[in-house]
Each structure stands twice: as structure tokens, then as C-alpha cells.
Amino acid sequence: MENVQILQNEEIDLVKKTTLVRAYKSETEGFKGKNYRIYAYGKEAFAVHEDDSFHTDLENGNVQKMMVSVTADGWSLANYVTWTRANATKTNMAINAAITPERFKVAALANPEEAA
């Protein structure tokens, strides 16, 4: 059975890039000649494909939240959110929340010539 583990904020600081880089065993998934790197989190470890932007984002401190798949075989990076994306989402949510019918009515009353 598979489930997910979410790591975020300060928990990301405890993710360690290891020196372990391994070649994929399966060539059927288009991974012939490709490698993956092992990262550690406490006593757990997970794999990240060599071409994934996660490596750079983690090194630059730009990982806000990550999701790892947890199976009987271990952990694997499923997805992650950068701080850049998280902040953009919050900004867009704040802008969207500020758009209300009441604010449009006030703006129209303040500038009746522009509302016409």
C-alpha cells in the first residue's frame, strides 16, 4: 500500500543530499543510461531523478513543501513546491480575495464619471 508523507518549512532543512548516485535498473521506463540521487531524511531515504530541478531548488533553499510516496520499497519524491511558487500562490489568493462587488461599488461612487 502506498501513502504520502509531506515535509515542509523547517523539515526541509533536515533533508540531506547524500553522495549516493545510482543507475536505474529498469530500461523499460526510458531510463536507460540515467541515474538517480539518494537523499536522506532522518532514518529514511528517497530517490530523485538526476534531471529533476529539485536538486538545484533544494541547494538554493527554494523548497517550501515536498511530497514523498511511501511504499514497502521505501520513499520516493512525488512532487514539491518551491517558495517562489508558494509565494506567488499566496499573492494571487490575496489579490483574488480583494476583488469583491463592494469594492467595485465604492470605486464607482468615488469616480462616477469613470463608471458611466
VOPAGU-2260 file (C-alpha; in pm, 1 decimal, decimal comma):
REM VOPAGU-2260
SITE   aa  ch    i         X         Y         Z
SITE  MET   A    0       0,0       0,0       0,0
SITE  GLU   A    1     121,7     348,8     -89,3
SITE  ASN   A    2      72,5     663,0     111,9
SITE  VAL   A    3     238,6    1003,2     116,8
SITE  GLN   A    4     446,9    1199,1     362,1
SITE  ILE   A    5     450,1    1580,4     346,3
SITE  LEU   A    6     760,8    1764,8     460,3
SITE  GLN   A    7     752,0    2143,4     478,9
SITE  ASN   A    8     922,8    2456,1     604,3
SITE  GLU   A    9    1190,5    2372,6     865,5
SITE  GLU   A   10    1155,4    1998,4     799,2
SITE  ILE   A   11    1310,9    2063,5     456,6
SITE  ASP   A   12    1627,1    2183,5     634,4
SITE  LEU   A   13    1671,9    1826,9     761,0
SITE  VAL   A   14    1680,0    1676,7     410,3
SITE  LYS   A   15    2037,9    1577,9     332,5
SITE  LYS   A   16    2188,1    1530,0     -11,2
SITE  THR   A   17    2399,3    1214,7       4,1
SITE  THR   A   18    2690,8    1114,0    -216,0
SITE  LEU   A   19    2498,6     807,2    -338,6
SITE  VAL   A   20    2417,6     819,1    -709,4
SITE  ARG   A   21    2283,7     500,9    -867,5
SITE  ALA   A   22    2194,3     386,8   -1215,1
SITE  TYR   A   23    1838,3     279,8   -1290,4
SITE  LYS   A   24    1799,9     -96,6   -1314,0
SITE  SER   A   25    1497,2     -82,3   -1544,0
SITE  GLU   A   26    1539,4      27,1   -1903,7
SITE  THR   A   27    1171,3     -20,2   -1984,1
SITE  GLU   A   28    1067,3     318,8   -1845,9
SITE  GLY   A   29    1303,3     518,8   -2067,4
SITE  PHE   A   30    1572,8     543,3   -1801,0
SITE  LYS   A   31    1848,9     364,6   -1992,1
SITE  GLY   A   32    2178,2     529,9   -1900,9
SITE  LYS   A   33    2010,8     757,0   -1642,1
SITE  ASN   A   34    2084,6     788,3   -1271,2
SITE  TYR   A   35    1911,6     897,3    -955,0
SITE  ARG   A   36    2049,0    1055,4    -637,7
SITE  ILE   A   37    1964,8     944,1    -286,4
SITE  TYR   A   38    1857,6    1198,0     -24,5
SITE  ALA   A   39    1815,1    1123,3     344,5
SITE  TYR   A   40    1558,8    1243,6     595,9
SITE  GLY   A   41    1629,6    1101,9     937,9
SITE  LYS   A   42    1644,3     725,2     901,1
SITE  GLU   A   43    1453,5     736,4     571,1
SITE  ALA   A   44    1597,3     778,4     222,1
SITE  PHE   A   45    1440,1     868,3    -109,6
SITE  ALA   A   46    1542,0     885,5    -472,9
SITE  VAL   A   47    1533,6    1182,4    -708,9
SITE  HIS   A   48    1590,2    1152,8   -1084,2
SITE  GLU   A   49    1916,3    1314,0   -1199,0
SITE  ASP   A   50    1742,2    1561,1   -1433,2
SITE  ASP   A   51    1494,3    1688,0   -1171,8
SITE  SER   A   52    1509,7    2058,2   -1079,8
SITE  PHE   A   53    1465,8    1954,3    -714,9
SITE  HIS   A   54    1844,5    1928,9    -677,4
SITE  THR   A   55    1900,8    2296,5    -758,9
SITE  ASP   A   56    1593,6    2417,1    -571,7
SITE  LEU   A   57    1695,4    2232,5    -253,8
SITE  GLU   A   58    2051,9    2362,4    -276,6
SITE  ASN   A   59    1923,8    2720,2    -320,5
SITE  GLY   A   60    1679,7    2694,9     -28,6
SITE  ASN   A   61    1381,6    2722,2    -260,9
SITE  VAL   A   62    1184,8    2414,2    -145,0
SITE  GLN   A   63     887,2    2505,1      74,7
SITE  LYS   A   64     699,7    2174,2      74,0
SITE  MET   A   65     760,9    1829,0     -64,3
SITE  MET   A   66     556,7    1513,2    -100,3
SITE  VAL   A   67     719,6    1172,6     -89,7
SITE  SER   A   68     548,7     847,7    -179,9
SITE  VAL   A   69     589,5     587,1      90,0
SITE  THR   A   70     570,2     221,4     -11,4
SITE  ALA   A   71     705,8    -107,1     120,6
SITE  ASP   A   72    1008,6     -44,1    -104,8
SITE  GLY   A   73    1081,5     291,5      63,7
SITE  TRP   A   74    1039,0     661,2     -11,4
SITE  SER   A   75    1040,3     839,9    -348,0
SITE  LEU   A   76     997,9    1209,7    -428,8
SITE  ALA   A   77     648,5    1254,5    -573,2
SITE  ASN   A   78     629,7    1634,6    -601,8
SITE  TYR   A   79     741,1    1956,3    -437,0
SITE  VAL   A   80     652,8    2325,2    -415,8
SITE  THR   A   81     912,7    2599,7    -436,3
SITE  TRP   A   82     898,7    2910,8    -218,6
SITE  THR   A   83     869,1    3109,2    -541,0
SITE  ARG   A   84     553,3    2921,8    -635,6
SITE  ALA   A   85     411,1    2920,9    -279,9
SITE  ASN   A   86     456,3    3299,2    -252,3
SITE  ALA   A   87     303,7    3357,1    -596,2
SITE  THR   A   88       3,2    3145,3    -495,5
SITE  LYS   A   89     -46,7    3346,7    -174,9
SITE  THR   A   90     -13,9    3675,2    -365,6
SITE  ASN   A   91    -270,3    3562,1    -622,7
SITE  MET   A   92    -505,7    3444,1    -347,5
SITE  ALA   A   93    -480,0    3781,3    -170,2
SITE  ILE   A   94    -546,5    3969,1    -493,9
SITE  ASN   A   95    -841,7    3743,6    -570,2
SITE  ALA   A   96    -983,2    3781,9    -218,1
SITE  ALA   A   97    -963,8    4161,1    -254,0
SITE  ILE   A   98   -1186,5    4154,4    -562,1
SITE  THR   A   99   -1536,8    4192,0    -420,3
SITE  PRO   A  100   -1856,2    4352,3    -551,1
SITE  GLU   A  101   -1844,8    4600,5    -262,9
SITE  ARG   A  102   -1504,2    4733,4    -368,6
SITE  PHE   A  103   -1627,0    4786,5    -723,0
SITE  LYS   A  104   -1929,8    4979,6    -594,3
SITE  VAL   A  105   -1710,4    5206,7    -380,7
SITE  ALA   A  106   -1480,3    5273,2    -675,7
SITE  ALA   A  107   -1778,4    5357,4    -897,3
SITE  LEU   A  108   -1921,5    5600,8    -639,6
SITE  ALA   A  109   -1584,4    5770,7    -594,0
SITE  ASN   A  110   -1546,3    5829,6    -969,4
SITE  PRO   A  111   -1898,9    5848,3   -1118,8
SITE  GLU   A  112   -1770,4    5987,6   -1448,4
SITE  GLU   A  113   -1546,0    5684,8   -1497,3
SITE  ALA   A  114   -1824,6    5443,6   -1406,5
SITE  ALA   A  115   -2051,7    5573,7   -1681,8
